[in-house]
Amino acid sequence: MPLIMVVDDDQDLAEMLGIVLNSEGYEVNLVSRGDEVITAFETQAPDLILLDIMLPGLDGVAVCKAVRSKSMVPIVMLTAKGETSDVVAGLEAGADDYMVKPFNPQELLA
């Protein structure tokens, strides 16, 4: 079963994503702090990372750069920061895609 790491400090959103992804046959690992992602990434080896930008400990852009320096695992930014400069920063950090909150779970699954 493919493993998706959901990195978001909004517990309600993370749990909702977990439910949606589980119902589609994915295993989900929820991480709420940016500074915990690298350790979790190295022990879990996810197939995809859904990554918020605004995180405690280490922001999502820094997390994306750190993961990208180790792996080409797909990374999708899921964030409320929708300014063009934020999108560009996320993509330049190595994200494969960028979705602005709020979003439709069906869009994410597609």
SVG drawing of the C-alpha trace seen along z (x, -y; Angstrom):
<svg xmlns="http://www.w3.org/2000/svg" viewBox="-14 -37 35 39">
<polyline fill="none" stroke="black" stroke-width="0.4" points="0.0,0.0 1.5,-3.4 2.5,-5.6 1.6,-9.3 3.2,-11.6 0.9,-14.5 2.8,-17.3 0.4,-19.9 0.0,-21.5 -3.7,-21.9 -4.8,-18.6 -8.4,-18.7 -7.2,-19.1 -4.5,-16.4 -7.0,-14.0 -9.5,-14.7 -6.8,-14.1 -5.9,-10.9 -9.5,-9.7 -9.9,-10.6 -6.6,-9.0 -7.2,-5.9 -10.6,-5.5 -8.7,-5.5 -6.3,-2.8 -3.4,-4.8 -1.5,-4.4 -1.0,-7.8 1.6,-9.1 0.7,-12.4 3.5,-14.7 2.7,-18.1 6.1,-19.7 8.6,-20.6 11.6,-19.6 10.2,-16.1 9.9,-15.4 13.4,-14.3 13.6,-11.7 10.1,-10.5 11.0,-10.5 14.2,-8.4 12.3,-5.8 9.1,-5.7 10.2,-6.2 6.9,-7.7 5.8,-7.5 4.5,-11.1 4.7,-14.1 1.8,-16.6 3.5,-19.5 2.2,-22.7 4.5,-25.8 3.6,-27.3 4.9,-24.8 6.4,-24.9 10.0,-24.0 11.0,-24.3 9.0,-25.9 7.8,-23.8 10.2,-25.5 13.2,-24.4 11.7,-21.0 11.2,-20.7 14.8,-21.6 16.1,-19.2 14.0,-16.3 14.9,-17.2 18.6,-17.0 18.1,-13.4 15.4,-12.1 13.2,-12.8 10.0,-11.6 7.1,-13.7 6.2,-16.7 3.0,-18.6 2.7,-21.8 -0.7,-22.3 -0.9,-25.7 -2.9,-28.8 -0.1,-30.9 -1.3,-31.6 0.7,-34.6 2.7,-34.1 6.0,-34.6 4.9,-31.8 4.1,-29.5 7.4,-30.3 9.4,-29.8 7.7,-26.4 8.4,-25.2 12.0,-26.5 12.6,-24.6 11.8,-21.4 8.0,-20.9 6.4,-19.1 3.1,-20.8 1.4,-23.5 -2.2,-23.6 -3.7,-26.5 -6.1,-25.9 -9.0,-25.5 -9.0,-22.8 -11.4,-20.1 -10.2,-16.6 -11.3,-15.3 -8.9,-17.7 -6.1,-16.5 -6.8,-12.8 -6.7,-13.6"/>
</svg>
